[in-house]
Amino acid sequence: MNISVRKAFILSSTRILFNIFGMTIAWSVISMGLDILCGKLNLSIPRDYLYFMNGYTPRTYHKLLIITQEMYVFELILSVTGITSQSFITSLMQIGSRVFISRCACTNNNLIITGIMMIVWGVSDLIRFLYYACPILKKPRYLASLILYPIGIFCEVFLMVYMRSTLTLIGLITYIPGFVYLYGRIRQKKKSADRLSG
């Protein structure tokens, strides 16, 4: 095996593992969000889909949510090393805000909003990792982001305002420029995808 073929194989293998890992995290966040939301709305659903989350209960979701969001730090490493084309700054902003929300704003007091937010986060991530695996999904990815991103931001802002702590209110101030920047990037990429496809 020559060096360039070996390097391409390692790069492809890393991307495949990265996508599988990311989709697994996304599914666990969706699962927890569904479980929390159904529990609060008194909807009975089978819990078989939670089998892989050893020790999970709706009361312990908070700890697992923090762990899942912190695990996305691997995206920053892959961005810096050039394994993915994801923008480092965009990834840092997204991961940082999610870790902040997970640690500082999620409580058992607003489980409906938290459940919705977790489903939105998980679906957004799942679509992103599916796009990484199959680039033909570019247009649906950005269309979904235009819809899901404002819903997620609304939930995050609601949770921060509800907490009324100094830390979450300071965090809220950073959301204004962050939202404008990230949503602007999504719209720009959606327009670019539309031009290329049509």
C-alpha positions in Angstrom: 0.0 0.0 0.0 1.6 3.3 -1.0 1.4 6.3 1.4 -1.4 8.3 -0.4 -3.7 5.2 -0.5 -3.0 4.5 3.1 -3.6 8.1 4.1 -6.9 8.1 2.1 -7.9 4.9 3.8 -7.2 6.2 7.3 -9.0 9.5 6.5 -12.1 7.6 5.1 -12.1 5.2 8.1 -11.9 8.1 10.5 -14.8 9.9 8.8 -16.9 6.8 8.9 -16.2 6.2 12.6 -16.9 9.9 13.3 -20.2 9.7 11.5 -21.3 6.5 13.4 -20.2 8.0 16.7 -22.0 11.3 16.0 -25.2 9.6 14.9 -25.1 7.4 18.0 -24.9 10.5 20.2 -27.6 12.2 18.2 -29.9 9.2 18.6 -29.3 9.1 22.4 -30.3 12.8 22.7 -33.4 12.3 20.6 -34.3 9.2 22.7 -33.9 11.1 25.9 -35.9 14.1 24.6 -38.7 11.8 23.5 -38.8 10.0 26.8 -38.8 13.2 28.8 -41.5 14.8 26.6 -43.7 11.8 26.6 -43.3 11.4 30.4 -44.4 15.0 30.9 -47.3 14.8 28.5 -48.4 11.4 30.0 -48.0 9.7 26.7 -47.2 6.0 26.9 -44.5 4.8 24.6 -42.3 1.7 24.7 -38.9 2.4 26.2 -37.1 -0.3 24.2 -35.3 2.3 22.2 -33.4 3.4 25.4 -31.8 0.0 25.8 -28.3 1.2 25.0 -28.3 4.0 27.6 -27.2 2.0 30.7 -28.4 3.6 33.9 -30.6 6.2 32.2 -33.8 7.3 33.8 -35.8 10.5 33.2 -34.5 11.8 36.5 -30.9 11.3 35.5 -31.2 12.8 32.0 -29.2 15.9 33.0 -25.9 14.1 33.6 -26.2 12.1 30.4 -27.1 15.3 28.4 -24.0 17.0 29.6 -21.8 14.0 28.7 -23.3 13.8 25.2 -22.8 17.4 24.5 -19.3 17.4 25.8 -18.5 14.4 23.6 -18.9 16.6 20.5 -15.5 18.2 21.3 -14.2 15.5 18.9 -15.7 17.7 16.1 -13.3 20.5 17.1 -10.3 18.1 16.9 -11.5 16.8 13.5 -12.0 20.3 12.2 -8.5 21.5 13.3 -6.8 18.4 11.8 -8.6 18.9 8.5 -10.4 15.6 8.7 -13.7 17.4 8.2 -14.5 20.7 6.5 -16.6 22.0 9.4 -15.7 25.5 10.4 -13.8 25.5 13.7 -15.4 28.8 14.9 -19.0 27.6 14.0 -18.4 24.3 15.8 -16.9 26.0 18.8 -19.9 28.3 19.1 -22.4 25.5 18.8 -20.7 23.1 21.1 -19.9 25.8 23.6 -23.5 27.0 23.7 -24.9 23.5 24.1 -22.5 22.6 26.9 -23.4 25.9 28.6 -27.2 25.3 28.2 -26.8 21.6 29.4 -24.8 22.6 32.4 -26.4 25.9 33.5 -30.0 26.1 32.2 -31.5 22.6 32.1 -33.4 21.6 35.2 -36.3 19.4 36.1 -38.6 22.5 36.2 -39.1 22.9 32.4 -39.0 19.4 31.1 -41.4 20.0 28.2 -39.1 22.8 26.7 -36.0 20.7 27.6 -37.5 17.7 25.8 -38.4 19.7 22.7 -34.9 21.3 22.7 -33.2 17.9 23.0 -35.3 16.4 20.1 -34.4 19.5 18.0 -30.7 19.2 18.9 -30.6 15.4 18.2 -32.5 15.7 14.8 -30.2 18.5 13.7 -27.2 16.5 14.6 -28.5 13.3 13.0 -29.2 15.2 9.7 -25.8 16.8 9.8 -24.0 13.4 10.2 -26.2 11.8 7.5 -25.1 14.7 5.3 -21.5 14.0 6.1 -22.0 10.4 5.1 -24.0 11.3 2.0 -23.3 14.8 0.6 -26.3 14.6 -1.7 -28.4 15.6 1.3 -26.9 19.1 1.3 -30.2 20.9 0.4 -32.4 19.0 2.9 -29.8 19.6 5.6 -29.8 23.4 5.2 -33.6 23.5 4.8 -34.0 21.5 8.1 -31.5 23.8 9.8 -33.5 26.9 8.8 -36.5 25.4 10.6 -34.9 23.6 13.5 -32.3 26.3 14.5 -34.8 29.0 15.5 -36.9 26.4 17.5 -33.7 25.3 19.3 -32.7 28.8 20.0 -36.2 29.7 21.3 -36.0 26.7 23.7 -32.4 27.7 24.9 -33.4 31.3 25.4 -36.5 30.3 27.3 -34.5 28.1 29.6 -31.9 30.8 30.2 -34.5 33.4 31.0 -36.4 31.0 33.3 -33.2 30.3 35.3 -32.8 34.0 36.1 -29.2 33.5 37.2 -26.5 36.0 36.5 -24.5 33.5 34.5 -27.4 32.5 32.2 -28.4 36.2 31.7 -24.8 37.0 30.7 -24.9 34.0 28.4 -28.1 35.3 26.9 -26.3 38.5 25.8 -23.9 36.4 23.6 -26.9 34.7 21.9 -27.8 37.8 20.0 -24.6 38.1 17.9 -24.2 34.3 17.9 -27.7 33.8 16.5 -27.2 36.4 13.8 -23.8 34.9 12.8 -24.9 31.2 12.8 -28.3 31.7 11.2 -26.7 34.0 8.6 -24.3 31.2 7.7 -27.1 28.7 7.4 -29.0 31.0 5.0 -25.9 31.6 3.0 -25.2 27.9 2.7 -28.8 27.2 1.8 -28.7 29.8 -1.0 -25.4 28.3 -2.2 -26.9 24.8 -2.2 -30.0 26.1 -4.1 -27.8 27.7 -6.8 -25.8 24.5 -7.3 -28.8 22.3 -7.6 -31.0 24.4 -9.7 
